[in-house]
Amino acid sequence: MSVVDIVDKQSRQCAKNLSGPRIVVQILILGGQIFGKALLEAGRQAVKNAKYRPATSGSITDTLTRDHRMTLDEAYLILNLKRGDPMEKALEHYEHLYKANAPPVIDPPPPKNSPPMHSHYLLSKVVRAKERMEAEVKLTSEEEARHTGSNASSPSSSSAPSGRP
């Protein structure tokens, strides 16, 4: 064996030994590029979504739904009511659900490791449903008052005096 053969053999072994870390580095670089491109595209899409504003009617009902984060139908479902039920029945259902989910008043506090006997989440949903229904009732009463007020203030054609004697 000549010196050239020995050097050639050692260089091949060195190349084989370095090919493993080289591949790992190439995979990491390629993965980083792919991740960077995906992150950039996600950012672009987020900017587009922020600029896009859904077309809403801008009605008062839509405003109430956004303010209370609940539709009127959801409020009826939570309070177990049907459309057209009186507000007194809604208040009865609200009081029952509130008492069932409110934290109990116990003189000696329960041990720390005992599970809670109430649900703050459900309680907040019940309260929000009642507030949504009250807001809707207030809205309809204001609309009726405005509607009856405009009819009462406008003179009717039959009672208007004519200019002729």
C-alpha positions, 0 to 999 in steps of 0.5 A: 500500500502506498501513501496515496492509498492510505491518504485516500482511504483516510479521506473517505473515512473522514468524509463518511464520518462528516456526512452524518453531522452534515446531513443533520445540519442541512436538515435543520437549515431546511426545516428552519427555512420551511418554518420561517416561510410558514410563519411569514405566511401566517403573519400575512394571513393574520394581517389580512384577517385583521383588515377584513371586517365582516359585513354586519347589518349594524342593527341594535340586535347585532350590537346587543349580541356582541356586547353580551357575547350571546344571542337571544336564542342562546339566552333562551336555551340557557334559561330553559325558556321558549319564545314568548314566555313572560319575563317573570318566568325567566326570572324564576328560572334565573333564580333557580339556576343561580342558586344551584350554581352559586357557591354555598355559604358555609361557616367553616370553610371546606377543606382545600383539597375538596372539589368545588360544589359550584360552577363559576362558568355556569353561573356567569352564563346564567347571569349573562343570559338574564342580562341579554334578555333584559337588554332585549326587553328594554330595547323592545319597550323603547321601540314601542314607546318610540313607535307609540310616541310618534303616532300620538304626536302626528295629527290624524287626517280625520281630526285635522281641521279643514281650512274651509268653513 
